[in-house]
Amino acid sequence: MAGLLTPERTSREIDFLVRSCMLRTGSHVLDLGCGEGRHLRELGRRGVRSTGIDQSPSSVAAARSACAGLPVDVLVGDMRTPSDGTYDAVVCLFNTFALIEQHEVPEVLARWARHLDTGGHLVLDVWNADAIRAEPQRTRRSWQTDDMRVQEDRTIANAGHALRIDYSYTDGTSHAAYSAVFELYTAAELEALLAEAGLTMASVHGTLTGDPLDPRSSPRVVVVGLKR
């Protein structure tokens, strides 16, 4: 995966965020579930002030190192409950939003909306539920990296509203496993959630670079909500 996250891809994704959120030098962005700071670094290079929150101390340490000298703050914390402050844009990217359990989502989105300035934008980037629901209920794939073999088992669960992924890693001498459940959303479902949080759907896309959404084939659903 790391090999796919090239600087060129990151630059195109930030181009999209700048356009869709009308960001400029001095704008302030909150990146929820920021990971190791891939987007924070590029925003900072463009003069956009950014704050990142991630629950992983090691990811936060990596992000702080990557963003050294840039107008970026990175904090260890729960993205569901950011601290006080308002922003020109709040973003939750790379399917991180789908890790929040559905019963928590309305309250979380309402809280995020309160952190937006009037005219600010909320960007959610998730896997495309329609495309995933068209797949077989269970799929398996495996691949070899330089130093380990990875197996991925995907199961569509909860009547098509969730995707469980079980990963296993083997390097010849040891074995590790990891599982995660991701909630699934269509564009219409996200629009309804935005409306419940008091936001208007400004635009919808099929990738984080702004391609049009094809419900049957787009890999992602990216929605941009506006606080009026």
Sequence and secondary structure as in RCSB ss.txt:
>XXXX:A:sequence
MAGLLTPERTSREIDFLVRSCMLRTGSHVLDLGCGEGRHLRELGRRGVRSTGIDQSPSSVAAARSACAGLPVDVL
VGDMRTPSDGTYDAVVCLFNTFALIEQHEVPEVLARWARHLDTGGHLVLDVWNADAIRAEPQRTRRSWQTDDMRV
QEDRTIANAGHALRIDYSYTDGTSHAAYSAVFELYTAAELEALLAEAGLTMASVHGTLTGDPLDPRSSPRVVVVG
LKR
>XXXX:A:secstr
 GGGS HHHHHHHHHHHHHHHT  TT EEEEET TT HHHHHHHHTT EEEEEES HHHHHHHHHHTTTSSEEEE
ES TTS  S  EEEEEE TTGGGGS GGGHHHHHHHHHHTEEEEEEEEEEEEBHHHHHTS SEEEEEEE SS EE
EEEEEEEGGGTEEEEEEEEE SS EEEEEEEEE B HHHHHHHHHHTT EEEEEESSTT     TTT SEEEEEE
E  
